[in-house]
Amino acid sequence: FVPDHNGSYNIRFTEGFADLLLYFRVPLLRVEGPLIIVQLLETTLLTLVNFASLMATNAARYRLAAGRNVSLLEFGLRRAQGPDGGLSASKYAYAGGFDGTSNVLAGKMYNIPVRGTHAHAYITSFNGLNELQLKLAQRYFVDINDLVSTKQTIQDRASGQDADLLALSISWRNKISPILDVLTDEASDGELAALISYAIAFPDGFMALVDTYDVKRSGLLNFCAVALALNDLGYRAVGIRIDSGDLAYLSNKARDTFVKIATTYNIPWFAELQIVASNDINEETILSLNEQGHRIDCFGIGTHLVTCQRQPALGCVYKLVEINGMPRIKLSQDVGKVTMPGRKDCYRLYGGDGHALIDLLQRSTEAAPEVGSRVLCRHPFIESKRAYVIPTRVEPLHRLYWQDGRVVEPIPDLEQVRSRVKASLRTLRQDHKRNLNPTPYKVAVSDHLYSFIHELWLQNAPIEELS
């Protein structure tokens, strides 16, 4: 094949919107060009489409399970399929509805909000309060302006004077211990020292891991003591993360503790401290926690998200449907593998309530369906399944993005994709989105395409001879 005068082959990419829900039998991408060239593109296009679509879909399912009012953070880099897989997972999880990532490089490259906490190792590296000053003295910083004092002090925002955060925290721990019905002797001094050290480094981002030893008998008491000390000095803690145990029970215990302290000391914002939960969370975990009445504000999800353990691979295929103007069909005893022949367009038809009713595939030579006009929609293979639809809105699902060696349609950025995914999910009825026995979304063909498929099927299917 000879390139055109621009040195490029006449390849056309007509794609489904990168931020739209697509269903079985609806083409994600239509590629037109010389056979040898578009055949060489198969592996490249499939590897780009499969994982991206799988990750975004998995993230969207978590968003549906968690609901709109709970934040979702992607914590999967350590479990992802290598650094490239980790970056891709962060990007497409954000597109699918997650609110942030612990992957700092993904945050830098894609402008995704970066969120996270310290590790359990940070807590266990402190043995007691006597280690606090020594560890602060051993910190090394690149910029001299970032040096931390060798004393356990932090600047009081009101007076501008240094205050001893350790002394304040110990004082508060003694005050609130009877209120929380916990003995100070039960709480870990090493944990308190670690939290103070972390608070000195991040006074405005104090999000503490509280399950290293015991959430009720140590973690909550130590966190609240440091958070109240920070409050005295003009800072607001962010919240806690729970990474083990009975998440529903512990989240309720934590929320009750925050409310009690907020009421006792007239600090209203304390009752709204964030509670983040992690610990190998999947869809079923979230749905179970919803039934148990959890009070978690945010889920940190890693392994099950980035490895897509529920369905580790997406089976997108790349099939020839027309050559030199002649439609082609692949037949199979498995009807699900029979291809839709010919060049096709796809439209989404909406009902009066704004929800999507059905996706309609038709030949590109057919006129587009019109709002208010009755359209016959047929199941592609079952003759008796058919219905008339009168749409209140018709949305084309494909748009030409590449032609004559150049991009002809602006590519949406990640934030635009993410916004459109949210809007697209809202167009689905709730029975399509429910976790248990969801109503299958219908994908139909026009009457003309139905007849064309079956005519071509009969032309290509061999006729058996019985004897």
DOMARNU-417892 format. One record per residue (C-alpha): residue number from 1; x, y, z; residue in one letter. Coordinates in steps of 0.02 Angstrom, whole numbers, plus 50000, padded with zeros to 5 digits. Layout:
<nodes>
     n       X       Y       Z   res
   NUM       X       Y       Z     a
...
</nodes>
This chain:
<nodes>
     n       X       Y       Z   res
     1   50000   50000   50000     f
     2   50064   50172   49952     v
     3   50056   50315   50078     p
     4   49963   50475   50029     d
     5   50052   50638   49992     h
     6   50071   50675   50178     n
     7   50170   50514   50202     g
     8   50032   50430   50302     s
     9   49906   50295   50261     y
    10   49722   50344   50257     n
    11   49674   50274   50426     i
    12   49512   50327   50513     r
    13   49476   50301   50697     f
    14   49295   50319   50748     t
    15   49282   50291   50935     e
    16   49154   50275   51070     g
    17   49175   50422   51189     f
    18   49315   50389   51312     a
    19   49198   50432   51454     d
    20   49039   50340   51403     l
    21   48963   50176   51461     l
    22   48968   50045   51323     l
    23   48891   49873   51324     y
    24   48914   49701   51247     f
    25   48905   49709   51055     r
    26   48926   49898   51049     v
    27   49093   49935   50962     p
    28   49217   50032   51067     l
    29   49318   50079   50913     l
    30   49298   50072   50724     r
    31   49457   50069   50621     v
    32   49456   50096   50433     e
    33   49607   50083   50317     g
    34   49716   49963   50217     p
    35   49694   49786   50284     l
    36   49879   49752   50319     i
    37   49898   49916   50414     i
    38   49742   49901   50523     v
    39   49785   49718   50556     q
    40   49955   49771   50625     l
    41   49865   49890   50744     l
    42   49765   49750   50826     e
    43   49879   49707   50971     t
    44   49921   49889   51007     t
    45   49740   49943   51012     l
    46   49681   49795   51115     l
    47   49817   49815   51247     t
    48   49774   50000   51261     l
    49   49586   49974   51269     v
    50   49571   49815   51374     n
    51   49657   49866   51536     f
    52   49598   50047   51530     a
    53   49416   49995   51508     s
    54   49431   49858   51639     l
    55   49507   49973   51770     m
    56   49384   50115   51740     a
    57   49239   49993   51747     t
    58   49303   49914   51908     n
    59   49325   50086   51986     a
    60   49149   50136   51933     a
    61   49079   49979   52016     r
    62   49166   50027   52179     y
    63   49093   50201   52163     r
    64   48918   50130   52143     l
    65   48943   50015   52294     a
    66   49012   50154   52405     a
    67   48885   50288   52354     g
    68   48911   50471   52318     r
    69   48949   50528   52495     n
    70   49099   50416   52530     v
    71   49272   50457   52461     s
    72   49375   50324   52374     l
    73   49565   50319   52369     l
    74   49671   50206   52258     e
    75   49804   50121   52366     f
    76   49860   49986   52244     g
    77   50034   50029   52181     l
    78   50124   49895   52284     r
    79   50008   49758   52219     r
    80   49993   49816   52038     a
    81   50072   49727   51889     q
    82   50233   49825   51892     g
    83   50261   50014   51892     p
    84   50179   50039   51723     d
    85   50026   49944   51779     g
    86   50023   50045   51939     g
    87   50024   50211   51846     l
    88   49888   50154   51727     s
    89   49783   50090   51872     a
    90   49795   50258   51961     s
    91   49745   50353   51805     k
    92   49596   50246   51757     y
    93   49536   50224   51937     a
    94   49524   50413   51946     y
    95   49431   50418   51779     a
    96   49309   50286   51845     g
    97   49262   50388   51999     g
    98   49398   50375   52131     f
    99   49445   50536   52220     d
   100   49633   50518   52241     g
   101   49784   50403   52243     t
   102   49932   50361   52354     s
   103   50040   50353   52196     n
   104   50140   50515   52201     v
   105   50206   50496   52024     l
   106   50029   50474   51957     a
   107   49982   50632   52051     g
   108   50124   50726   51968     k
   109   50095   50658   51792     m
   110   49904   50663   51786     y
   111   49863   50797   51916     n
   112   49770   50671   52024     i
   113   49748   50722   52208     p
   114   49877   50629   52315     v
   115   49816   50560   52481     r
   116   49884   50438   52608     g
   117   49948   50410   52784     t
   118   50104   50344   52867     h
   119   50145   50159   52884     a
   120   50132   50045   53035     h
   121   50322   50040   53030     a
   122   50324   50225   53073     y
   123   50228   50189   53233     i
   124   50329   50036   53283     t
   125   50494   50126   53254     s
   126   50461   50223   53416     f
   127   50483   50129   53579     n
   128   50437   50267   53699     g
   129   50422   50452   53733     l
   130   50608   50467   53771     n
   131   50646   50429   53587     e
   132   50547   50576   53519     l
   133   50679   50711   53541     q
   134   50818   50596   53478     l
   135   50724   50551   53319     k
   136   50679   50732   53286     l
   137   50862   50779   53302     a
   138   50912   50644   53177     q
   139   50799   50709   53037     r
   140   50888   50772   52883     y
   141   50810   50895   52760     f
   142   50867   50963   52592     v
   143   50817   51142   52627     d
   144   50887   51227   52782     i
   145   50719   51316   52801     n
   146   50635   51147   52827     d
   147   50738   51102   52981     l
   148   50637   51040   53127     v
   149   50687   51092   53302     s
   150   50772   50960   53408     t
   151   50638   50996   53538     k
   152   50463   50925   53522     q
   153   50393   51098   53485     t
   154   50277   51174   53358     i
   155   50232   51355   53326     q
   156   50073   51421   53407     d
   157   49979   51506   53265     r
   158   49898   51633   53382     a
   159   50054   51693   53476     s
   160   50192   51643   53355     g
   161   50285   51563   53500     q
   162   50350   51385   53507     d
   163   50244   51267   53610     a
   164   50289   51096   53678     d
   165   50175   50977   53584     l
   166   50231   50829   53691     l
   167   50182   50913   53854     a
   168   50016   50971   53783     l
   169   49976   50798   53715     s
   170   50016   50711   53880     i
   171   49907   50838   53971     s
   172   49762   50806   53853     w
   173   49784   50618   53865     r
   174   49766   50628   54053     n
   175   49610   50738   54036     k
   176   49515   50632   53911     i
   177   49563   50462   53977     s
   178   49415   50454   54101     p
   179   49296   50519   53966     i
   180   49345   50380   53846     l
   181   49350   50253   53988     d
   182   49529   50205   53947     v
   183   49677   50199   54066     l
   184   49830   50298   54009     t
   185   49938   50151   54064     d
   186   49852   50044   53931     e
   187   49899   50162   53789     a
   188   50065   50144   53699     s
   189   50190   50283   53734     d
   190   50286   50235   53578     g
   191   50128   50263   53475     e
   192   50100   50432   53557     l
   193   50279   50482   53519     a
   194   50259   50430   53337     a
   195   50097   50529   53318     l
   196   50176   50684   53395     i
   197   50324   50668   53277     s
   198   50206   50652   53129     y
   199   50100   50799   53186     a
   200   50255   50909   53199     i
   201   50298   50866   53019     a
   202   50119   50883   52954     f
   203   50017   50990   53075     p
   204   49886   51031   52941     d
   205   49882   50855   52869     g
   206   49875   50751   53027     f
   207   49794   50587   52970     m
   208   49847   50451   53090     a
   209   49848   50261   53080     l
   210   49770   50202   53243     v
   211   49764   50011   53234     d
   212   49948   49969   53260     t
   213   49919   49907   53437     y
   214   49737   49926   53490     d
   215   49612   50049   53417     v
   216   49503   50067   53571     k
   217   49632   50054   53710     r
   218   49774   50151   53629     s
   219   49753   50220   53454     g
   220   49599   50328   53479     l
   221   49660   50396   53647     l
   222   49830   50445   53578     n
   223   49759   50520   53420     f
   224   49631   50624   53511     c
   225   49762   50687   53633     a
   226   49876   50747   53492     v
   227   49729   50817   53392     a
   228   49669   50918   53542     l
   229   49845   50982   53573     a
   230   49855   51037   53390     l
   231   49686   51122   53409     n
   232   49755   51224   53556     d
   233   49890   51288   53440     l
   234   49776   51333   53295     g
   235   49785   51174   53188     y
   236   49650   51051   53137     r
   237   49683   50866   53125     a
   238   49616   50777   52971     v
   239   49565   50608   53041     g
   240   49614   50426   53066     i
   241   49641   50269   52963     r
   242   49591   50096   53022     i
   243   49678   49954   52931     d
   244   49618   49800   53024     s
   245   49484   49730   53136     g
   246   49295   49747   53132     d
   247   49282   49902   53023     l
   248   49097   49933   53051     a
   249   49110   49921   53240     y
   250   49273   50018   53254     l
   251   49211   50157   53139     s
   252   49057   50179   53249     n
   253   49166   50176   53405     k
   254   49282   50308   53330     a
   255   49137   50420   53276     r
   256   49056   50409   53448     d
   257   49223   50456   53526     t
   258   49243   50608   53413     f
   259   49065   50665   53449     v
   260   49089   50645   53636     k
   261   49246   50750   53636     i
   262   49168   50880   53521     a
   263   49021   50898   53640     t
   264   49124   50895   53800     t
   265   49247   51029   53745     y
   266   49135   51127   53624     n
   267   49241   51090   53470     i
   268   49108   51058   53335     p
   269   49230   51012   53195     w
   270   49301   50870   53300     f
   271   49141   50770   53272     a
   272   49171   50777   53084     e
   273   49347   50705   53083     l
   274   49374   50587   52937     q
   275   49375   50400   52962     i
   276   49469   50306   52826     v
   277   49460   50117   52814     a
   278   49574   50000   52719     s
   279   49620   49815   52739     n
   280   49596   49715   52577     d
   281   49427   49793   52538     i
   282   49322   49734   52391     n
   283   49145   49768   52328     e
   284   49067   49638   52440     e
   285   49155   49712   52592     t
   286   49084   49884   52556     i
   287   48908   49817   52528     l
   288   48918   49718   52690     s
   289   48980   49872   52785     l
   290   48835   49971   52713     n
   291   48714   49843   52786     e
   292   48804   49850   52954     q
   293   48784   50039   52966     g
   294   48966   50090   52959     h
   295   49019   50272   52985     r
   296   49169   50272   52869     i
   297   49203   50428   52765     d
   298   49331   50355   52647     c
   299   49390   50186   52585     f
   300   49571   50153   52534     g
   301   49565   50012   52407     i
   302   49717   49926   52333     g
   303   49734   49744   52282     t
   304   49557   49707   52226     h
   305   49549   49868   52127     l
   306   49712   49869   52029     v
   307   49720   49682   51996     t
   308   49533   49673   51958     c
   309   49521   49510   52054     q
   310   49337   49490   52015     r
   311   49376   49484   51828     q
   312   49564   49497   51796     p
   313   49549   49524   51607     a
   314   49427   49606   51487     l
   315   49391   49506   51330     g
   316   49384   49642   51199     c
   317   49405   49574   51022     v
   318   49456   49652   50856     y
   319   49358   49584   50707     k
   320   49347   49616   50521     l
   321   49168   49666   50475     v
   322   49191   49738   50300     e
   323   49323   49733   50162     i
   324   49318   49830   49998     n
   325   49137   49875   50033     g
   326   49087   49693   50059     m
   327   49018   49650   50233     p
   328   49098   49501   50320     r
   329   49029   49392   50460     i
   330   49108   49266   50578     k
   331   48993   49122   50623     l
   332   48999   49011   50777     s
   333   48894   48882   50867     q
   334   48911   49003   51013     d
   335   48793   49143   50963     v
   336   48887   49263   51076     g
   337   49036   49249   50959     k
   338   48942   49285   50798     v
   339   49001   49455   50735     t
   340   48891   49598   50674     m
   341   48934   49622   50491     p
   342   48960   49784   50397     g
   343   48995   49965   50441     r
   344   48879   50017   50582     k
   345   48828   50168   50684     d
   346   48763   50160   50862     c
   347   48640   50272   50954     y
   348   48580   50280   51133     r
   349   48393   50310   51150     l
   350   48328   50398   51307     y
   351   48157   50396   51387     g
   352   48054   50537   51458     g
   353   48129   50518   51632     d
   354   48305   50550   51564     g
   355   48364   50371   51585     h
   356   48443   50272   51444     a
   357   48319   50146   51372     l
   358   48417   50051   51241     i
   359   48568   50058   51125     d
   360   48527   50037   50941     l
   361   48649   49972   50810     l
   362   48608   50004   50629     q
   363   48695   50006   50460     r
   364   48788   50167   50420     s
   365   48681   50189   50265     t
   366   48523   50206   50371     e
   367   48455   50373   50430     a
   368   48485   50412   50613     a
   369   48336   50385   50730     p
   370   48240   50544   50770     e
   371   48169   50612   50931     v
   372   47983   50580   50943     g
   373   47981   50454   50801     s
   374   47940   50271   50831     r
   375   48090   50156   50807     v
   376   48081   49966   50794     l
   377   48218   49888   50899     c
   378   48254   49703   50879     r
   379   48358   49574   50968     h
   380   48496   49528   50845     p
   381   48462   49339   50853     f
   382   48294   49307   50937     i
   383   48153   49344   50816     e
   384   48015   49365   50945     s
   385   48110   49494   51050     k
   386   48068   49664   50978     r
   387   47995   49828   51038     a
   388   47950   50001   50975     y
   389   48040   50145   51059     v
   390   47994   50329   51048     i
   391   48149   50419   51111     p
   392   48147   50590   51193     t
   393   48334   50606   51159     r
   394   48451   50520   51037     v
   395   48639   50517   51070     e
   396   48766   50456   50940     p
   397   48892   50345   51029     l
   398   49038   50363   50908     h
   399   49138   50510   50845     r
   400   49277   50524   50716     l
   401   49443   50562   50805     y
   402   49577   50526   50676     w
   403   49578   50554   50488     q
   404   49707   50598   50354     d
   405   49852   50577   50474     g
   406   49790   50697   50609     r
   407   49675   50714   50759     v
   408   49512   50793   50702     v
   409   49421   50799   50869     e
   410   49488   50872   51032     p
   411   49541   50736   51154     i
   412   49459   50763   51326     p
   413   49576   50780   51475     d
   414   49564   50667   51627     l
   415   49452   50785   51726     e
   416   49330   50798   51580     q
   417   49328   50609   51561     v
   418   49295   50588   51747     r
   419   49150   50712   51745     s
   420   49072   50628   51595     r
   421   49086   50456   51676     v
   422   48987   50521   51825     k
   423   48856   50598   51712     a
   424   48845   50439   51608     s
   425   48818   50330   51762     l
   426   48675   50441   51817     r
   427   48581   50402   51656     t
   428   48564   50218   51705     l
   429   48412   50159   51800     r
   430   48447   50094   51974     q
   431   48393   49916   51929     d
   432   48533   49911   51799     h
   433   48661   49962   51931     k
   434   48610   49853   52078     r
   435   48737   49724   52134     n
   436   48619   49576   52150     l
   437   48526   49518   51994     n
   438   48539   49679   51894     p
   439   48422   49704   51747     t
   440   48521   49675   51586     p
   441   48538   49832   51482     y
   442   48467   49806   51308     k
   443   48569   49822   51148     v
   444   48464   49805   50992     a
   445   48481   49814   50803     v
   446   48372   49902   50677     s
   447   48249   49801   50575     d
   448   48357   49826   50420     h
   449   48516   49768   50508     l
   450   48423   49618   50581     y
   451   48370   49560   50408     s
   452   48544   49593   50338     f
   453   48630   49490   50475     i
   454   48519   49339   50447     h
   455   48530   49350   50258     e
   456   48720   49352   50266     l
   457   48717   49212   50396     w
   458   48619   49100   50278     l
   459   48734   49142   50134     q
   460   48890   49091   50230     n
   461   48829   48947   50338     a
   462   48862   48776   50258     p
   463   48712   48664   50228     i
   464   48727   48493   50308     e
   465   48686   48335   50214     e
   466   48609   48194   50314     l
   467   48612   48015   50259     s
</nodes>
